[in-house]
Amino acid sequence: MRERESTVLARLQRATAMFEDALMVLLLSAMILVAGTQIVLRNLFDGAILWADPLLRVAVLWVGMIGAMVATRGDKQIAIDAVSRFLPEHWKFRLRVLTDLFTSAVSAVVAWSSFRLMMGDREAGGMTIAFVPVWVCEAILPVAFAVIALRYLLFAVEHFRLSRAPEELS
């Protein structure tokens, strides 16, 4: 049963990774195309696309948040880890459990807060690029932070498992 659960989890992780990568490539390609077009229009034709600059600002937000999700996918985020250098291996995993749980909790709070912000902006009814509501542009915030919170919760479980079985490490 446990092997089947890990297979399903591995498939879900692969599908999520493929979706994140595809979305990142699509957004970056669109940003390059729109920014390049904007440069050509401004320099050669004294014109511009009115919605291009706000679109690029929103796209930077989305690319940054997707990039944060991608970084946490492989547990490759920036870490300041001076204390664990001096700890035995099984204590390193115990310390990681604490930091993973803390990161998960903070990310969950930020996800909830950004969800409330998004819903408040939805109720306010503001528009941003053309006819796109502000809340749609902000939708990446609660999603990304919720994904990060979930991933760190899963990392905490994995590090807890490793801390309980130090003989498996060698």
C-alpha positions in Angstrom: 0.0 0.0 0.0 2.8 2.4 0.9 4.6 1.7 -2.4 1.4 2.6 -4.3 1.0 5.9 -2.4 4.6 6.8 -3.2 4.0 6.0 -6.9 0.9 8.3 -6.9 2.8 11.0 -5.1 5.7 10.7 -7.5 3.4 11.0 -10.5 1.7 14.0 -9.0 5.1 15.7 -8.4 6.2 15.0 -11.9 2.9 16.4 -13.4 3.2 19.5 -11.2 6.8 20.0 -12.2 5.9 19.7 -15.9 3.1 22.2 -15.5 5.3 24.7 -13.6 8.1 24.4 -16.2 5.7 24.8 -19.1 4.0 27.8 -17.5 7.4 29.3 -16.8 8.6 28.9 -20.4 5.3 30.2 -21.7 5.4 33.3 -19.5 9.1 34.0 -20.2 8.6 33.6 -23.9 5.6 36.0 -23.8 7.5 38.5 -21.8 10.4 38.5 -24.2 8.1 38.8 -27.2 6.0 41.7 -25.7 9.1 43.5 -24.3 10.9 43.1 -27.7 7.9 44.4 -29.6 7.6 47.3 -27.2 11.2 48.3 -27.8 10.9 48.1 -31.5 7.7 50.1 -31.5 9.2 52.8 -29.3 12.5 53.2 -31.1 11.5 52.8 -34.7 7.9 53.9 -34.9 7.4 56.3 -31.9 4.5 54.1 -30.7 3.8 51.6 -28.0 1.3 49.0 -26.9 -0.6 50.7 -24.0 -1.1 47.6 -22.0 2.4 46.1 -22.5 4.1 47.7 -19.4 1.4 46.7 -16.9 1.3 43.2 -18.5 5.0 42.9 -18.1 4.8 44.0 -14.4 2.2 41.3 -13.7 4.2 38.7 -15.7 7.3 39.5 -13.5 5.2 38.8 -10.4 3.9 35.5 -11.9 7.4 34.4 -13.1 8.9 35.2 -9.7 6.3 33.2 -7.8 6.5 30.3 -10.2 10.3 30.5 -9.8 9.8 30.3 -6.0 7.7 27.2 -6.4 10.3 25.6 -8.8 13.1 26.4 -6.3 11.2 24.7 -3.5 10.3 21.7 -5.6 13.8 20.3 -5.4 14.5 21.8 -1.9 17.1 24.1 -3.6 16.1 27.4 -2.1 18.7 29.7 -0.4 19.5 28.5 3.1 21.7 29.9 5.8 22.8 26.9 7.7 25.7 27.6 10.0 24.5 25.5 13.0 23.9 22.2 11.2 27.6 21.9 10.1 28.5 21.0 13.6 25.7 18.5 14.3 25.6 14.8 13.8 23.6 13.6 10.7 20.4 12.5 12.5 20.3 15.9 14.4 20.6 17.7 11.1 17.4 16.1 9.9 15.7 17.0 13.2 16.7 20.6 12.8 15.5 20.5 9.2 12.1 19.2 10.5 11.8 22.4 12.6 12.9 24.7 9.8 10.6 23.0 7.3 7.6 23.2 9.7 8.4 26.9 10.4 8.7 27.6 6.6 5.5 25.7 6.0 3.6 27.7 8.7 4.9 31.1 7.4 4.0 30.2 3.8 0.5 29.1 4.9 -0.1 32.3 6.7 1.1 34.3 3.7 -1.1 32.1 1.4 -4.1 32.9 3.6 -3.3 36.6 3.8 -2.8 36.9 0.0 -6.0 34.9 -0.5 -7.9 37.5 1.6 -6.2 40.3 -0.3 -7.2 38.7 -3.6 -10.8 38.2 -2.4 -11.0 41.8 -1.2 -9.8 43.0 -4.5 -12.4 40.8 -6.2 -15.1 42.4 -4.2 -13.8 45.9 -4.9 -14.0 45.1 -8.7 -10.9 46.9 -9.8 -9.5 46.4 -13.3 -5.9 46.4 -14.4 -4.7 45.4 -17.9 -7.5 46.0 -20.4 -10.5 44.2 -18.8 -8.6 41.9 -16.5 -9.6 42.2 -12.9 -6.9 42.9 -10.4 -7.7 39.8 -8.4 -6.9 37.6 -11.4 -3.4 39.2 -11.6 -2.9 38.5 -7.8 -4.2 34.9 -8.0 -0.7 33.5 -8.3 0.1 34.7 -4.7 -2.1 32.4 -2.7 -1.6 29.5 -5.0 2.2 29.7 -5.0 2.5 30.2 -1.2 0.0 27.3 -0.6 2.2 25.0 -2.9 5.3 26.1 -1.0 3.6 25.5 2.4 2.5 22.0 1.2 6.0 21.1 -0.1 7.7 22.1 3.1 5.2 20.1 5.1 6.1 17.1 2.9 9.8 17.9 3.4 9.2 18.0 7.2 7.6 14.5 7.1 10.5 13.2 5.0 13.2 14.7 7.2 11.4 13.4 10.3 11.4 9.9 8.8 15.2 10.3 8.1 15.8 11.6 11.6 14.1 8.5 13.1 16.3 6.0 11.1 19.9 7.3 11.2 21.2 3.8 10.2 19.5 4.2 6.8 21.8 7.2 6.0 24.9 5.2 5.7 
